[in-house]
Amino acid sequence: TQPLAVNAAGHLEIGGVDSLALAKQYQTPLVVYDVAKIREQIRRFKQVFEAAGVEYAVSFASKALSIKAIYQVMQAEGAHADVVSGGEIYTAQTAGFPMARVSFHGNNKSRAELEQALDAGVGMIVVDNFHEIELLKTLLTERNVMQKVMVRITPGITAHTNEYIQTGQVDSKFGFDLASGQADQAIQALLADSHFKVMGLHAHIGSQIFDVQGFAGVAQKLVEVAKHWQTKFDYVPTIVNVGGGFGIRYVSADHPQAPEQFVATIVSEIQKATQAANLPMPAIWIEPGRSLVGPAGFNLYTVGSRKEIPGYAPFVSVDGGMGDNIRPALYQAEYETVLAKAPQAPAEETVRIAGKYCESGDILSQHQALPKTVPGDVLAMLATGAYGFSMASNYNRNPRPAVVFAENGQSQLVVKRESYADLVQNDLDYRA
Ligand code: LLP
């Protein structure tokens, strides 16, 4: 169901490069990105804003993949980037990403991280709570500088995949609550201190959302809050940030709406609501993570052992697993996997793809139809590009895989495979 490129040899091709050649050159497990797909997704989001003639930013939620190379692609495509930790700020900075286009999120930014953000010249801080307002106020006063900020509110809307709830999720660790007046208190505190340049408001309603309705809801809610702030505090936001969460197709049962549809709904709802409220049209910011890098990622594994249990689907084990993609074990996430040497060959059996980690739950796929495989075959798991490598671990002291970017028939190593020496580099001997 995923559109696949197949070369003359009949092999899966990624970014114009033969997947078997990639597996051979860089070894497996390997994470490969089709870079053109990432660029295309960004353009699909942008195009609707451009056509509507509204001010906007597409800000990549880099928690989905925080490596130097991706910040460089995002920079080239004119995207902004969201970061959620000092480590992500550092990675973006070492990649040469323009700090003015970075937004810093988080419900518990430390003093050190806030100082780091100010030193780096991070463009926007998305203020989440009162503790942070106090910390920032102190730091900005000490430095006698001004900082652009946005206020994160809890919109009372939750969306997951194809459902959304209007009044749920007041109980969130993120942002300022509306009903209890916290959001009003926050904006008042920020407006009262000239070190803050208050740019607007932000909300994020969930991830892997299939339907535009939740975004229509959050767009209306944000404009409603903007109107309320205009009336009460004479403050008019210049940016409305509706967050990320645009869903992608992992398996054939997934039917997310297209990037264009999400943006079109967001733009038209904000236009309608601001007109009705007699507010100026704000700039619209979105924060896609998964939808920018997910579909472009492929995890390549080599088949090893096989276990047959009478009456059950066989286990086909591969050389990776929960250390390079914890999503199946953690969220029961599903993926589609193909045989790299013949991605369109008819299926001959349904197998369970097992990882190599010492844990029964380390099953990458519970039911995958495949041609018969033998040890040494390369499997390509599709759409692994978001929250796979970024959530990778060294469990069982397995080194994390290498990452390769492929584009226009060329491949480039962008993250080296970890070595055993890397694994122990921070370990110290204990001398009793
Ligand atoms: N903005 C904010 C404030 C967020 O918290 C998130 C994701 C995003 C944007 C990007 O959402 P996306 O477009 O990627 O759905 N580890 C989980 C996903 C966690 C998402 C957390 N926040 C997973 O693997 O499914």
Residues whose N, C-alpha, C, O or C-beta is under 5 A from the ligand:
A	BS01	LLP	A61 A64 H204 G206 S207 Q208 G243 G244 G245 F246 E287 P288 G289 R290 S291 Y387
